[in-house]
Amino acid sequence: MSRSAKRAAQTRAFYRWEDENIPTGVWLRSRDEAQRIAQEVWRWARSQPRYAKRARLWRVPTIHFGPGVLQAGRMLSYCEGHLKIVLSPSQRNMAVLLHELVHALGPHTHGKRFQELYMSMTIQFLV
């Protein structure tokens, strides 16, 4: 199996696990509310040894309420580089915002580093 096929399988498996196990949390009422939460998460990331340097060097991503991107028949939210997060209408909740903020901090795939940071953020901000 190629490296890209392994990553795709890992991503699908992670999305399934996430859908089954992570509560959506609060539904975000406005872009301003989502932006305030992103700033709070970024402050927290600055206190985490593994991500402090990135969180200090990079600015908080700008949060947009947009249509998302069509993938596998669903409109999904996405992170564009480290600077922009687009939340689709059906995914404007805390769990998805945290997921995309993890991508903004650097782990672009859904591997071990992504999962560790996502779980830390989930415990800190969602549970």
C-alpha positions as CSV (number, residue, x, y, z in Angstrom):
1,M,0.0,0.0,0.0
2,S,1.4,3.4,-0.9
3,R,2.1,6.1,1.6
4,S,-0.8,8.3,0.4
5,A,-3.2,5.3,0.5
6,K,-2.1,4.6,4.1
7,R,-2.8,8.3,5.0
8,A,-6.2,8.2,3.3
9,A,-7.1,5.0,5.2
10,Q,-5.9,6.5,8.5
11,T,-7.9,9.7,7.9
12,R,-11.1,7.7,7.2
13,A,-10.6,5.6,10.3
14,F,-9.9,8.7,12.4
15,Y,-13.1,10.5,11.1
16,R,-15.2,7.4,11.9
17,W,-13.7,7.2,15.4
18,E,-14.2,11.0,15.9
19,D,-17.9,10.8,14.7
20,E,-18.6,8.0,17.1
21,N,-16.7,9.2,20.2
22,I,-16.3,13.0,20.3
23,P,-19.3,15.1,21.2
24,T,-19.9,18.1,19.0
25,G,-19.9,20.4,22.0
26,V,-21.3,23.9,21.7
27,W,-22.7,25.0,18.3
28,L,-21.1,28.2,17.4
29,R,-23.5,31.1,17.0
30,S,-21.3,33.5,15.1
31,R,-17.9,33.9,13.5
32,D,-16.9,36.3,16.3
33,E,-17.6,33.7,18.9
34,A,-15.5,31.1,17.0
35,Q,-12.7,33.7,16.6
36,R,-12.7,34.3,20.4
37,I,-12.5,30.6,21.1
38,A,-9.6,30.3,18.6
39,Q,-7.7,33.0,20.4
40,E,-8.3,31.2,23.7
41,V,-7.0,27.9,22.2
42,W,-4.0,29.7,20.8
43,R,-3.1,31.1,24.3
44,W,-3.4,27.6,25.7
45,A,-1.2,26.2,22.9
46,R,1.5,28.8,23.8
47,S,1.7,27.0,27.2
48,Q,2.3,23.6,25.7
49,P,6.0,22.8,25.3
50,R,5.6,21.0,22.0
51,Y,3.5,23.7,20.3
52,A,4.6,26.9,22.2
53,K,7.0,28.1,19.5
54,R,4.6,27.7,16.7
55,A,1.8,29.3,18.6
56,R,4.0,32.3,19.4
57,L,5.4,32.7,15.9
58,W,2.2,32.1,14.0
59,R,-0.9,34.3,14.4
60,V,-4.3,32.9,15.3
61,P,-6.0,31.7,12.2
62,T,-8.9,33.7,10.8
63,I,-12.2,31.9,11.2
64,H,-14.7,32.1,8.3
65,F,-18.2,30.8,8.1
66,G,-18.3,29.5,4.5
67,P,-19.7,26.7,2.4
68,G,-16.8,24.3,3.1
69,V,-15.4,21.9,0.5
70,L,-17.3,18.9,-1.0
71,Q,-15.6,15.6,-0.1
72,A,-17.2,12.2,-0.3
73,G,-20.7,13.7,-0.8
74,R,-20.4,16.0,2.3
75,M,-19.6,19.6,2.8
76,L,-16.6,19.6,5.1
77,S,-14.8,22.3,7.0
78,Y,-11.1,22.8,6.3
79,C,-7.9,24.6,7.4
80,E,-6.1,26.5,4.7
81,G,-2.4,26.5,5.6
82,H,-1.9,28.0,9.1
83,L,-3.9,31.2,8.6
84,K,-7.5,30.4,7.6
85,I,-10.2,28.0,8.8
86,V,-13.5,27.7,7.0
87,L,-16.4,26.1,8.9
88,S,-19.2,24.7,6.8
89,P,-22.8,25.2,8.0
90,S,-23.3,21.6,9.3
91,Q,-20.0,21.6,11.2
92,R,-19.9,24.9,13.1
93,N,-19.3,23.4,16.5
94,M,-16.5,23.2,19.0
95,A,-15.3,19.7,18.0
96,V,-14.7,20.7,14.4
97,L,-13.2,24.1,15.4
98,L,-10.7,22.3,17.6
99,H,-10.0,19.7,14.9
100,E,-9.1,22.5,12.4
101,L,-7.1,24.4,15.0
102,V,-4.9,21.3,15.4
103,H,-4.3,21.4,11.7
104,A,-3.4,25.1,12.0
105,L,-0.7,24.3,14.6
106,G,1.0,21.9,12.2
107,P,0.0,18.3,12.1
108,H,-1.5,18.2,8.6
109,T,-2.3,14.5,8.6
110,H,-4.4,12.6,11.2
111,G,-1.5,10.6,12.6
112,K,-0.2,10.2,16.2
113,R,0.9,13.9,16.7
114,F,-2.5,15.1,15.4
115,Q,-4.4,12.7,17.7
116,E,-2.4,13.6,20.8
117,L,-2.9,17.3,20.3
118,Y,-6.6,16.9,19.4
119,M,-7.3,14.8,22.5
120,S,-5.4,17.4,24.7
121,M,-7.5,20.2,23.3
122,T,-10.7,18.1,23.6
123,I,-10.1,17.5,27.3
124,Q,-9.1,21.1,27.8
125,F,-12.0,22.8,25.9
126,L,-14.8,20.3,25.3
127,V,-15.1,17.8,28.2
